[in-house]
């Protein structure tokens, strides 16, 4: 099979297309269901692994997300059947034509919606869903600040927050992106240089109920200062690099709750996966959630795709097609 192999920690130019043995379904953990990959999502987690900020074994294959078809299973399937189209958002080795997973890693997908529309609902959509509904249960009384609001997760998160009635302050990197967000009816959108003043004006100096920060190192020290008394600081990414260790005593200012959630802990069961993905699909079909068209790349364009995501200029979901 064709796959994108990575020989070690380094730049995107280390990503190479290779012919590798096709995996087989076994009774071993992580190898029980053989899947033909239709498209593989490209995520910041892949970049973290490539840069050495998350562990992986080299040489190896990146990719934790995708959509494909079940070809066979070494064990009887409980919630799926051979031939089902499924998704995953937490597997490994997805930058390939075939991979193996366990059944409990699979996400049920509706049959009447294209893979291009469903893929952004997996890692990005499911992450945005648990952030808006579980990490902080947003309501009409919530004021929320969201960094990287024009990015993959951020663009979904601000829409899900808006659906709850929350007042949303989307923060992005340029005045052009701010104008696009305002055209989408996010009137409080601003740049990073403006966010402190914007929060002060909108909250009368009290701060926001929740900050959702996926930028990390470059923004954390600024955004945590904007959290209101007993508010939530939700750090869910590190696009600019990992945050320096935090002294717990620093949280005593306003009795802040700091969390670093990850998707796997919010979709541990088939029922929770189904509930979250169905709610996202409902939001999509109702018009409460609008997604930018995904950008598709061939395996040979792997470095180009990683450079684009890393630059912060992607503006939507990126994925590899496997043919």
C-alpha positions, -999 to +999 in steps of 0.1 A: +000+000+000+010+036-004+016+057+027+033+088+040+063+078+061+082+100+085+118+090+094+123+112+124+116+145+142+120+175+119+105+196+091+076+188+068+101+180+041+108+147+059+074+134+049+079+108+021+056+086+001+065+049+003+052+015-006+047-004+027+031-038+036-007-037+039-018-043+075-039-073+084-066-077+110-054-096+141-066-101+177-040-077+189-051-044+204-054-017+178-054-043+149-088-059+150-106-041+122-091-036+088-102-004+071-097+009+036-090+046+040-110+071+018-095+103+032-072+111+061-076+143+081-046+165+087-044+179+122-021+199+145-016+168+165+003+154+135+025+185+135+031+181+172+043+145+166+064+156+136+080+183+157+087+159+186+061+175+209+041+143+211+056+108+212+057+084+182+079+056+170+101+063+140+100+055+112+063+058+114+031+070+098+012+101+110-025+107+111-051+102+138-083+109+118-101+097+087-131+082+069-131+048+054-148+014+049-146-017+071-131-045+051-129-072+078-127-078+115-108-105+135-136-104+161-174-102+159-185-066+154-209-053+180-221-019+166-209-021+130-208-045+101-184-052+072-190-026+045-200+002+068-185+036+061-170+048+094-149+076+108-122+077+135-106+105+155-079+091+176-064+062+157-029+060+143-012+057+110-040+073+090-018+087+063-021+054+044-044+035+020-052+009+047-050+008+085-063-012+114-082-001+145-103-016+172-141-013+170-142+010+200-123+036+181-149+038+152-174+065+149-208+058+132-215+081+102-248+088+085-251+074+050-267+103+032-239+129+038-207+131+018-174+124+033-162+159+024-189+173+047-185+148+075-147+149+079-146+183+095-171+170+121-146+144+134-115+156+152-124+193+148-162+191+152-161+166+181-135+187+198-155+219+194-186+200+206-171+188+239-155+222+245-188+241+241-209+215+259-187+198+285-154+215+292-175+246+299-213+242+295-220+274+277-254+291+281-270+324+272-252+339+302-217+329+290-192+353+275-165+332+258-132+342+242-119+319+215-084+321+200-076+309+165-113+315+158-108+313+120-091+279+122-105+244+120-117+238+155-122+275+163-145+282+134-168+253+145-165+262+182-177+298+178-208+286+159-216+260+185-212+286+212-234+310+193-261+282+191-262+282+229-269+319+230-234+327+244-218+360+237-187+351+217-154+371+213-136+354+184-099+364+182-079+360+150-046+371+135-055+397+110-080+425+103-090+407+071-100+376+091-118+399+116-139+414+088-148+379+075-159+369+110-180+401+113-197+393+080-207+359+096-224+379+124-197+377+150-197+414+158-172+412+186-144+396+166-110+412+171-073+407+166-049+396+194-037+431+198-073+443+204-086+414+226-077+429+260-095+461+253-124+443+237-129+421+268-126+450+291-152+470+272-177+441+268-174+428+304-169+462+322-136+449+333-149+417+349-134+393+323-149+364+304-165+333+318-143+311+297-113+313+274-107+286+248-071+288+238-055+266+212-025+288+204-006+280+236+028+295+242+023+329+225-011+337+240-015+318+273-001+345+296-024+371+280-056+351+277-055+337+313-055+373+325-089+378+308-107+351+328-133+363+352-138+353+388-144+315+390-140+313+353-126+285+331-093+287+313-095+258+287-062+252+271-068+227+243-039+232+219-004+244+214-001+257+178+027+281+188+044+256+211+038+241+245+030+264+275+056+268+302+048+251+335+021+269+355+024+277+392-009+266+408-007+297+430-012+318+399-047+305+396-057+320+429-063+353+411-100+351+405-100+314+416-095+303+380-102+267+368-074+256+344-080+225+323-062+208+294-088+184+279-083+160+251-109+145+228-105+108+237-118+114+272-150+129+259-159+102+234-150+070+253-181+050+244-201+042+213-231+060+228-212+093+234-196+092+199-230+087+184-247+114+205-220+140+197-217+132+160-255+132+156-258+166+173-232+180+150-249+166+119-282+181+131-265+215+135-251+211+100-284+202+084-303+230+103-279+256+091-267+264+126-233+251+116-216+262+083-183+246+072-158+259+047-150+235+019-122+211+028-089+213+009-078+179-005-041+170-011-024+140-027+002+121-007+028+137-028+017+171-015+022+162+022+049+188+029+028+215+012-002+205+033+017+206+066+033+239+057-001+254+051-016+242+083+015+252+103+013+287+088-021+294+103-035+303+069-054+271+062-089+286+071-106+252+071-101+214+071-072+198+052-072+162+042-054+136+021-071+115-006-056+081-007-060+072-044 
